[in-house]
Amino acid sequence: MWGGRGSMRFDSVVVIYSTFSQVRGHWYHFYSAQLTVVDWIEIDHLFSRLGAFVGVNIGTDVSNLPSDTDIVAILKAHQFTHVRLYNADAQLLKALSGSGIEVMVGVTNEEVLGIGESAATAAAWVNKNVAAYMPSTNITAIGVGSEVLTVVPNAASVLVSAMNYLHKALVAANLNFQVKVSTPHSMDIIPKAFLHRLRPLTLRGILLFTKSFSF
């Protein structure tokens, strides 16, 4: 289906997204690959045995995107149980209502700076993009940025602040037990982390954040 921000096909190909994130105490890693439906069935069987899952990234900034209702129908037809939205697309969030699919709503990289500098901005974002759709849309996580440390390193200094402000906004909305805060990154941050002075501090902050709230 989708691969990052590229084009998409729905007839015979599944693209599993490449990122990893810590939610509810588990690290989930999704490899980027184009797979036939037969491959998908085999992977689904393997993941089921391991107690893991296959998720799908959805970005709305691509051409020839199916309608929101068609997207949800395709997800359900292929029995996908988890989806990550790169941005808080209002129509897609509405379409996912009642589907039972677990949704990670994305804070865009452009939004990270503003949220990381203002608790009020974080609260407004949560009220508009999370609270407004729950409980009918099964939002279980907020993904803060997309590979921020490698794509927009200038936002790295406020990444942990953004996560903290969003968590506090969830607490204020009484949603912190249903919705967790995470930040998706590529595997590149591990070997490259110590090449840049700021990244180890940011990574440490992220790990302390997840430990503090028992994710």
BALOBA-1460 file (C-alpha; in Angstrom, 3 decimals):
// residues 215
<rec num="1" residu="m" x="0.000" y="0.000" z="0.000"/>
<rec num="2" residu="w" x="1.947" y="2.954" z="1.245"/>
<rec num="3" residu="g" x="5.664" y="3.508" z="1.556"/>
<rec num="4" residu="g" x="6.636" y="6.666" z="3.369"/>
<rec num="5" residu="r" x="5.566" y="9.589" z="1.202"/>
<rec num="6" residu="g" x="5.665" y="7.834" z="-2.156"/>
<rec num="7" residu="s" x="2.986" y="6.699" z="-4.568"/>
<rec num="8" residu="m" x="0.538" y="3.974" z="-3.653"/>
<rec num="9" residu="r" x="-1.138" y="0.917" z="-5.146"/>
<rec num="10" residu="f" x="-3.870" y="-1.229" z="-3.702"/>
<rec num="11" residu="d" x="-4.258" y="-4.201" z="-6.028"/>
<rec num="12" residu="s" x="-1.495" y="-6.598" z="-4.995"/>
<rec num="13" residu="v" x="1.150" y="-4.804" z="-2.985"/>
<rec num="14" residu="v" x="1.543" y="-4.064" z="0.685"/>
<rec num="15" residu="v" x="4.292" y="-1.722" z="1.853"/>
<rec num="16" residu="i" x="5.103" y="-2.048" z="5.521"/>
<rec num="17" residu="y" x="6.402" y="1.154" z="7.015"/>
<rec num="18" residu="s" x="9.948" y="1.637" z="8.131"/>
<rec num="19" residu="t" x="10.136" y="3.171" z="11.573"/>
<rec num="20" residu="f" x="10.247" y="2.133" z="15.168"/>
<rec num="21" residu="s" x="8.489" y="3.485" z="18.176"/>
<rec num="22" residu="q" x="7.908" y="2.620" z="21.806"/>
<rec num="23" residu="v" x="4.272" y="2.398" z="22.859"/>
<rec num="24" residu="r" x="2.806" y="0.609" z="25.870"/>
<rec num="25" residu="g" x="6.161" y="-0.851" z="26.875"/>
<rec num="26" residu="h" x="7.044" y="-2.445" z="23.545"/>
<rec num="27" residu="w" x="9.316" y="-1.383" z="20.717"/>
<rec num="28" residu="y" x="7.676" y="-1.891" z="17.335"/>
<rec num="29" residu="h" x="9.815" y="-1.897" z="14.218"/>
<rec num="30" residu="f" x="8.270" y="-1.909" z="10.757"/>
<rec num="31" residu="y" x="10.476" y="-2.754" z="7.812"/>
<rec num="32" residu="s" x="10.023" y="-1.006" z="4.486"/>
<rec num="33" residu="a" x="9.323" y="-3.560" z="1.790"/>
<rec num="34" residu="q" x="6.983" y="-4.267" z="-1.089"/>
<rec num="35" residu="l" x="5.163" y="-7.529" z="-0.541"/>
<rec num="36" residu="t" x="2.661" y="-9.621" z="-2.447"/>
<rec num="37" residu="v" x="-0.571" y="-10.625" z="-0.767"/>
<rec num="38" residu="v" x="0.886" y="-14.127" z="-0.281"/>
<rec num="39" residu="d" x="3.895" y="-12.601" z="1.495"/>
<rec num="40" residu="w" x="1.536" y="-10.555" z="3.656"/>
<rec num="41" residu="i" x="-0.373" y="-13.680" z="4.736"/>
<rec num="42" residu="e" x="2.896" y="-15.363" z="5.761"/>
<rec num="43" residu="i" x="4.090" y="-12.292" z="7.673"/>
<rec num="44" residu="d" x="0.708" y="-11.881" z="9.339"/>
<rec num="45" residu="h" x="0.881" y="-15.496" z="10.555"/>
<rec num="46" residu="l" x="4.417" y="-14.992" z="11.884"/>
<rec num="47" residu="f" x="3.585" y="-11.723" z="13.647"/>
<rec num="48" residu="s" x="0.485" y="-13.283" z="15.214"/>
<rec num="49" residu="r" x="2.604" y="-16.051" z="16.713"/>
<rec num="50" residu="l" x="5.015" y="-13.469" z="18.119"/>
<rec num="51" residu="g" x="2.231" y="-11.332" z="19.567"/>
<rec num="52" residu="a" x="3.261" y="-8.409" z="17.356"/>
<rec num="53" residu="f" x="1.416" y="-6.640" z="14.564"/>
<rec num="54" residu="v" x="1.858" y="-5.156" z="11.121"/>
<rec num="55" residu="g" x="0.922" y="-1.497" z="10.812"/>
<rec num="56" residu="v" x="0.408" y="0.844" z="7.896"/>
<rec num="57" residu="n" x="1.593" y="4.415" z="7.421"/>
<rec num="58" residu="i" x="-0.862" y="6.761" z="5.743"/>
<rec num="59" residu="g" x="0.189" y="10.098" z="4.320"/>
<rec num="60" residu="t" x="-2.372" y="12.295" z="2.592"/>
<rec num="61" residu="d" x="0.154" y="14.287" z="0.555"/>
<rec num="62" residu="v" x="0.269" y="11.749" z="-2.291"/>
<rec num="63" residu="s" x="-1.470" y="11.647" z="-5.651"/>
<rec num="64" residu="n" x="-4.372" y="9.363" z="-6.605"/>
<rec num="65" residu="l" x="-5.341" y="8.798" z="-2.995"/>
<rec num="66" residu="p" x="-8.530" y="6.723" z="-2.611"/>
<rec num="67" residu="s" x="-11.429" y="8.196" z="-0.684"/>
<rec num="68" residu="d" x="-11.265" y="8.070" z="3.093"/>
<rec num="69" residu="t" x="-14.023" y="5.464" z="3.292"/>
<rec num="70" residu="d" x="-12.251" y="3.330" z="0.668"/>
<rec num="71" residu="i" x="-9.004" y="3.501" z="2.638"/>
<rec num="72" residu="v" x="-10.735" y="2.248" z="5.785"/>
<rec num="73" residu="a" x="-12.495" y="-0.492" z="3.816"/>
<rec num="74" residu="i" x="-9.138" y="-1.675" z="2.426"/>
<rec num="75" residu="l" x="-7.544" y="-1.679" z="5.874"/>
<rec num="76" residu="k" x="-10.404" y="-3.754" z="7.253"/>
<rec num="77" residu="a" x="-10.421" y="-6.118" z="4.273"/>
<rec num="78" residu="h" x="-6.737" y="-6.894" z="4.869"/>
<rec num="79" residu="q" x="-7.314" y="-7.093" z="8.633"/>
<rec num="80" residu="f" x="-4.875" y="-4.340" z="9.539"/>
<rec num="81" residu="t" x="-5.353" y="-3.451" z="13.187"/>
<rec num="82" residu="h" x="-2.967" y="-0.505" z="13.523"/>
<rec num="83" residu="v" x="-2.412" y="2.590" z="11.429"/>
<rec num="84" residu="r" x="-0.171" y="5.608" z="11.744"/>
<rec num="85" residu="l" x="-1.289" y="8.898" z="10.223"/>
<rec num="86" residu="y" x="1.496" y="11.299" z="9.288"/>
<rec num="87" residu="n" x="-0.847" y="14.172" z="10.067"/>
<rec num="88" residu="a" x="-4.167" y="14.623" z="11.839"/>
<rec num="89" residu="d" x="-6.342" y="14.442" z="8.735"/>
<rec num="90" residu="a" x="-9.868" y="15.316" z="9.885"/>
<rec num="91" residu="q" x="-11.765" y="13.397" z="7.208"/>
<rec num="92" residu="l" x="-9.704" y="10.243" z="7.639"/>
<rec num="93" residu="l" x="-10.045" y="10.376" z="11.421"/>
<rec num="94" residu="k" x="-13.815" y="10.600" z="10.957"/>
<rec num="95" residu="a" x="-13.779" y="7.709" z="8.485"/>
<rec num="96" residu="l" x="-11.916" y="5.544" z="11.009"/>
<rec num="97" residu="s" x="-14.708" y="6.086" z="13.524"/>
<rec num="98" residu="g" x="-16.220" y="2.798" z="14.646"/>
<rec num="99" residu="s" x="-13.620" y="0.709" z="12.796"/>
<rec num="100" residu="g" x="-11.802" y="-0.414" z="15.938"/>
<rec num="101" residu="i" x="-8.468" y="0.166" z="14.198"/>
<rec num="102" residu="e" x="-5.845" y="1.535" z="16.600"/>
<rec num="103" residu="v" x="-4.659" y="4.908" z="15.362"/>
<rec num="104" residu="m" x="-1.410" y="6.766" z="15.980"/>
<rec num="105" residu="v" x="-2.059" y="10.390" z="15.044"/>
<rec num="106" residu="g" x="0.981" y="12.257" z="13.823"/>
<rec num="107" residu="v" x="2.226" y="15.677" z="14.809"/>
<rec num="108" residu="t" x="3.929" y="16.961" z="11.669"/>
<rec num="109" residu="n" x="7.553" y="18.043" z="11.775"/>
<rec num="110" residu="e" x="6.387" y="21.582" z="11.069"/>
<rec num="111" residu="e" x="4.184" y="21.500" z="14.176"/>
<rec num="112" residu="v" x="6.848" y="20.169" z="16.548"/>
<rec num="113" residu="l" x="8.569" y="23.512" z="17.092"/>
<rec num="114" residu="g" x="5.388" y="25.356" z="18.042"/>
<rec num="115" residu="i" x="4.160" y="22.600" z="20.354"/>
<rec num="116" residu="g" x="7.583" y="22.234" z="21.961"/>
<rec num="117" residu="e" x="7.598" y="25.913" z="22.864"/>
<rec num="118" residu="s" x="4.033" y="26.285" z="24.132"/>
<rec num="119" residu="a" x="1.875" y="24.229" z="26.478"/>
<rec num="120" residu="a" x="-1.174" y="26.111" z="25.200"/>
<rec num="121" residu="t" x="-0.390" y="25.104" z="21.622"/>
<rec num="122" residu="a" x="-0.032" y="21.484" z="22.719"/>
<rec num="123" residu="a" x="-3.375" y="21.599" z="24.543"/>
<rec num="124" residu="a" x="-5.101" y="23.115" z="21.520"/>
<rec num="125" residu="w" x="-3.608" y="20.411" z="19.278"/>
<rec num="126" residu="v" x="-4.832" y="17.608" z="21.552"/>
<rec num="127" residu="n" x="-8.320" y="19.090" z="21.833"/>
<rec num="128" residu="k" x="-8.634" y="19.562" z="18.074"/>
<rec num="129" residu="n" x="-6.958" y="16.405" z="16.792"/>
<rec num="130" residu="v" x="-7.478" y="13.790" z="19.507"/>
<rec num="131" residu="a" x="-10.218" y="14.592" z="22.008"/>
<rec num="132" residu="a" x="-12.624" y="15.703" z="19.285"/>
<rec num="133" residu="y" x="-12.631" y="12.210" z="17.723"/>
<rec num="134" residu="m" x="-12.627" y="9.993" z="20.786"/>
<rec num="135" residu="p" x="-13.944" y="7.548" z="21.776"/>
<rec num="136" residu="s" x="-15.530" y="6.627" z="18.428"/>
<rec num="137" residu="t" x="-12.149" y="6.776" z="16.681"/>
<rec num="138" residu="n" x="-9.750" y="4.461" z="18.501"/>
<rec num="139" residu="i" x="-6.804" y="6.816" z="18.941"/>
<rec num="140" residu="t" x="-4.193" y="5.102" z="21.097"/>
<rec num="141" residu="a" x="-1.054" y="7.143" z="20.457"/>
<rec num="142" residu="i" x="0.368" y="10.443" z="19.283"/>
<rec num="143" residu="g" x="3.474" y="10.250" z="17.113"/>
<rec num="144" residu="v" x="5.492" y="13.415" z="17.652"/>
<rec num="145" residu="g" x="7.172" y="14.244" z="14.361"/>
<rec num="146" residu="s" x="8.601" y="11.855" z="11.803"/>
<rec num="147" residu="e" x="12.302" y="11.037" z="12.160"/>
<rec num="148" residu="v" x="12.869" y="14.476" z="13.679"/>
<rec num="149" residu="l" x="16.462" y="13.857" z="14.766"/>
<rec num="150" residu="t" x="17.593" y="13.082" z="11.232"/>
<rec num="151" residu="v" x="15.127" y="15.057" z="9.091"/>
<rec num="152" residu="v" x="14.745" y="18.313" z="11.051"/>
<rec num="153" residu="p" x="17.619" y="18.387" z="13.569"/>
<rec num="154" residu="n" x="16.858" y="22.032" z="14.393"/>
<rec num="155" residu="a" x="13.716" y="20.783" z="16.149"/>
<rec num="156" residu="a" x="15.598" y="18.217" z="18.237"/>
<rec num="157" residu="s" x="16.072" y="20.625" z="21.135"/>
<rec num="158" residu="v" x="12.305" y="20.934" z="21.696"/>
<rec num="159" residu="l" x="11.263" y="17.366" z="20.851"/>
<rec num="160" residu="v" x="11.123" y="16.129" z="24.450"/>
<rec num="161" residu="s" x="9.388" y="19.349" z="25.533"/>
<rec num="162" residu="a" x="6.757" y="18.755" z="22.853"/>
<rec num="163" residu="m" x="6.209" y="15.217" z="24.135"/>
<rec num="164" residu="n" x="5.876" y="16.452" z="27.716"/>
<rec num="165" residu="y" x="3.437" y="19.224" z="26.812"/>
<rec num="166" residu="l" x="1.292" y="16.798" z="24.814"/>
<rec num="167" residu="h" x="1.266" y="14.324" z="27.696"/>
<rec num="168" residu="k" x="0.190" y="17.053" z="30.117"/>
<rec num="169" residu="a" x="-2.561" y="18.048" z="27.690"/>
<rec num="170" residu="l" x="-3.761" y="14.438" z="27.612"/>
<rec num="171" residu="v" x="-3.763" y="14.352" z="31.420"/>
<rec num="172" residu="a" x="-5.843" y="17.536" z="31.492"/>
<rec num="173" residu="a" x="-8.302" y="15.957" z="29.043"/>
<rec num="174" residu="n" x="-8.362" y="12.716" z="31.079"/>
<rec num="175" residu="l" x="-7.051" y="10.802" z="28.060"/>
<rec num="176" residu="n" x="-3.564" y="9.882" z="29.256"/>
<rec num="177" residu="f" x="-4.511" y="6.283" z="30.026"/>
<rec num="178" residu="q" x="-5.976" y="5.710" z="26.568"/>
<rec num="179" residu="v" x="-3.497" y="7.719" z="24.498"/>
<rec num="180" residu="k" x="0.284" y="7.443" z="24.775"/>
<rec num="181" residu="v" x="2.908" y="9.813" z="23.410"/>
<rec num="182" residu="s" x="5.763" y="8.510" z="21.311"/>
<rec num="183" residu="t" x="8.141" y="9.715" z="18.607"/>
<rec num="184" residu="p" x="8.906" y="7.633" z="15.497"/>
<rec num="185" residu="h" x="12.493" y="7.488" z="14.267"/>
<rec num="186" residu="s" x="14.521" y="5.582" z="11.736"/>
<rec num="187" residu="m" x="17.145" y="3.079" z="12.837"/>
<rec num="188" residu="d" x="19.773" y="5.556" z="11.604"/>
<rec num="189" residu="i" x="19.665" y="7.435" z="14.899"/>
<rec num="190" residu="i" x="21.379" y="4.622" z="16.789"/>
<rec num="191" residu="p" x="24.754" y="4.429" z="14.971"/>
<rec num="192" residu="k" x="24.738" y="8.154" z="14.214"/>
<rec num="193" residu="a" x="23.637" y="9.358" z="17.633"/>
<rec num="194" residu="f" x="27.089" y="9.931" z="19.023"/>
<rec num="195" residu="l" x="28.335" y="11.793" z="15.956"/>
<rec num="196" residu="h" x="26.315" y="14.817" z="17.043"/>
<rec num="197" residu="r" x="26.512" y="16.311" z="20.508"/>
<rec num="198" residu="l" x="22.794" y="17.129" z="20.756"/>
<rec num="199" residu="r" x="21.397" y="13.741" z="19.792"/>
<rec num="200" residu="p" x="22.590" y="11.680" z="22.785"/>
<rec num="201" residu="l" x="20.987" y="14.233" z="25.111"/>
<rec num="202" residu="t" x="17.745" y="14.133" z="23.119"/>
<rec num="203" residu="l" x="17.719" y="10.330" z="23.005"/>
<rec num="204" residu="r" x="18.303" y="10.215" z="26.760"/>
<rec num="205" residu="g" x="15.413" y="12.623" z="27.254"/>
<rec num="206" residu="i" x="13.119" y="10.475" z="25.111"/>
<rec num="207" residu="l" x="14.035" y="7.333" z="27.047"/>
<rec num="208" residu="l" x="13.510" y="9.075" z="30.389"/>
<rec num="209" residu="f" x="10.142" y="10.329" z="29.172"/>
<rec num="210" residu="t" x="8.950" y="6.851" z="28.185"/>
<rec num="211" residu="k" x="10.285" y="5.365" z="31.426"/>
<rec num="212" residu="s" x="8.539" y="7.995" z="33.543"/>
<rec num="213" residu="f" x="5.142" y="7.181" z="32.082"/>
<rec num="214" residu="s" x="5.643" y="3.380" z="31.815"/>
<rec num="215" residu="f" x="5.125" y="3.161" z="28.062"/>
